Amino acid sequence: MNLQDGQYVFSGGIPVTEIAARYGTPVYVYEADLMHRQYRRLCDAFSIPNARICYACKANTNLQILRLFHHWGAGLDCVSIQEVQLGIKAGFPPHDILFTPNCVSLEEYEKAYTIGTLINIDNISILEQFGQAHPGAKVCIRINPHIMAGGNSKISTGHIDSKFGISIHQLPHVLRVVESTGIRIAGLHMHTGSDILDVEVFLNACDILFGVAASFPDLEYIDFGSGFKVPYKVDDVSTDVEEFGQEISKRFTRFCASYGRELTLMFEPGKFLVSESGTFLVRTNVIKTTVSTVFAGVDSGLNHLIRPMFYNAWHSIENVSNPEGRSRIYTIVGYICETDTFAVDRKLTEVHEGDILAFRNAGAYCYSMASNYNSRYRPPEVLIWEGRDYLIRRREELADLLALQQQDALPFGEPAVADPS
């Protein structure tokens, strides 16, 4: 979304207000060319023979977005069997899907193994059970490098008290399980967290994983997860993936030389690929002034975009209906019966009731974390692709809220609970 000739437009010059009028608000809008730009940046950043980018689809699982990444040649990273099934539906062959769950049952691993995906195991209990059931099977193991990284404690996954991964200090135990079960370790994986600011921290974790790799002679790939930071504000810092790619390529090349053969280098970005492509459009329901605050109340809430409330996440906001108006200070809030504050004391061009506000960086972990809280409908999703807009998910309606409820479960006319007297 850019400001051109006094109005905000999407790719292909489509006016933002036109999209809001056509599909109603609230609505999520994604620009495919921005996703492709980010994907190509990563692909071009690594100068090694075998590099593989797997889209971490938990960021946004819309089927059409999955189809785009498959079309561009990406693999897929899935954290649930349902995501695996969506990936298959989108056209990904099982061997291009990495199944990386956390704290799931052996049964779910078995389902993924039956489908034929790559299996990534993050605890010794499951490694032992799976190895006993499938001696000789190839799996990946997730290592916890004990490094605190990430932009928020809720998205830091590699520290010593994290529930994710097998501790590097448990390596002797892992080797005993491998020897006793005959399971084959074909891959090593780590993920230290999201929104990593210090690339050196990430590189240190990579060196730790290289050290672990020496204990496994049958490796085919090493997966360094992701965590690349995207900008959220003007002049915000972000991960220089080109500089990082050069450095990790050098280190990986040296490692492969010492290991004795070329391995595949894998990354599994989610937010980096789709966050900046997304814009969330809402309509201003009311301007409410208190003693010290001017609220802009909009037709959405934490049911549609929970990141500001859950992670204290920042989303830049523009008034696309009045792009050249005078600036005023607003606190933007939602319509949910909770304190669902999107932003406090933001400078926006003057907002009137009915104006359309646009939230940036709404492509990742926004719709995918949406709910029906307060029995509100989830919004539609629109994809801008090659200069045209496509509805890729319709707006929910009452029938969707009722679809899974057993409306005749209780005999009509009889009390739901027996009289305690």
Secondary structure, 3 states (H helix, E strand, C coil): CEEECCEEECHHHCEHHHHHHHHCCCEEEEEHHHHHHHHHHHHHHCCCCCEEEEEEHHHCCCHHHHHHHHHHCCEEEECCHHHHHHHHHHCCCHHHEEECCCCCCHHHHHHHHHHCCEEEECCHHHHHHHHHHCCCCEEEEEEECCCCCCCCHHHECCCCCCCCCEEHHHHHHHHHHHHHHCCEEEEEECCCECCECCHHHHHHHHHHHHHHHCCCCCCCEEECCCCECCCCCCCCCCCCHHHHHHHHHHHHHHHHHHHCCCCEEEECCCHHHHHHHEEEEEEEEEEEECCCCEEEEECCCCCCCCHHHHCCCCCCEEECCCCCCCEEEEEEECCCCCCCEEEEEEEEECCCCCCEEEECCCCCCCHHHCCCHHHCCCCCEEEEECCEEEEEECCCCHHHHHCCCCCCCCCCCCCCCCCCC
